[in-house]
Amino acid sequence: MSTYKVIDNQMAQALLIKRRQQSMTLADMAKETNVTRDILSQIERGKKQVVQARVFGSLISWLSKED
């Protein structure tokens, strides 16, 4: 049974900002986070807010990783 987490607009914006600051494509970010490009795109556009805990954890880890 999967556990789900909510990605708020602030987190979605932080993901987008960090990705752009690092000049990464969604495909690059997908490889680093092990989250599909489609899901990442939906999150950044605010179309997807509820994700599996694994996805949430991966994105939090990526955000907190030093550049």
C-alpha positions as CSV (number, residue, x, y, z in Angstrom):
1,M,0.0,0.0,0.0
2,S,1.4,3.3,-1.1
3,T,1.5,6.4,1.1
4,Y,0.9,9.7,-0.6
5,K,2.2,13.2,0.0
6,V,1.1,16.7,-1.2
7,I,3.4,19.0,-3.1
8,D,2.4,22.5,-2.4
9,N,2.9,25.5,-4.8
10,Q,5.9,26.7,-2.9
11,M,7.7,23.3,-3.3
12,A,6.7,23.1,-7.0
13,Q,8.1,26.6,-7.5
14,A,11.4,25.7,-5.7
15,L,11.8,22.7,-8.0
16,L,11.4,24.8,-11.1
17,I,13.7,27.5,-9.8
18,K,16.5,25.1,-8.9
19,R,16.2,23.2,-12.2
20,R,16.5,26.5,-14.2
21,Q,19.3,27.8,-12.1
22,Q,21.2,24.6,-12.9
23,S,20.3,24.9,-16.6
24,M,18.8,21.4,-16.5
25,T,16.1,20.0,-18.7
26,L,13.2,18.0,-17.3
27,A,14.9,14.9,-18.8
28,D,18.1,15.7,-16.8
29,M,16.2,16.2,-13.6
30,A,14.2,13.0,-14.2
31,K,17.5,11.1,-14.4
32,E,18.8,12.6,-11.2
33,T,15.5,12.2,-9.2
34,N,14.3,8.9,-10.7
35,V,10.9,10.6,-11.3
36,T,9.5,10.7,-14.8
37,R,9.7,13.8,-17.0
38,D,5.9,13.8,-17.3
39,I,5.3,13.8,-13.6
40,L,7.9,16.5,-13.1
41,S,6.3,18.7,-15.7
42,Q,2.9,18.3,-14.1
43,I,4.3,19.2,-10.7
44,E,6.0,22.3,-12.0
45,R,2.8,23.4,-13.8
46,G,0.7,22.8,-10.7
47,K,-1.3,20.1,-12.4
48,K,-0.2,17.4,-10.0
49,Q,0.0,17.9,-6.3
50,V,-0.5,14.4,-4.8
51,V,2.4,12.0,-5.3
52,Q,3.7,8.8,-3.9
53,A,5.9,9.2,-0.8
54,R,8.8,7.8,-2.8
55,V,8.5,10.6,-5.4
56,F,8.1,13.2,-2.6
57,G,11.2,11.9,-0.8
58,S,13.3,11.9,-4.0
59,L,12.3,15.5,-4.8
60,I,13.0,16.7,-1.2
61,S,16.4,15.0,-1.4
62,W,17.2,16.7,-4.7
63,L,16.1,20.1,-3.4
64,S,18.3,19.8,-0.3
65,K,21.3,18.5,-2.2
66,E,24.2,21.0,-2.5
67,D,24.9,22.3,-6.0
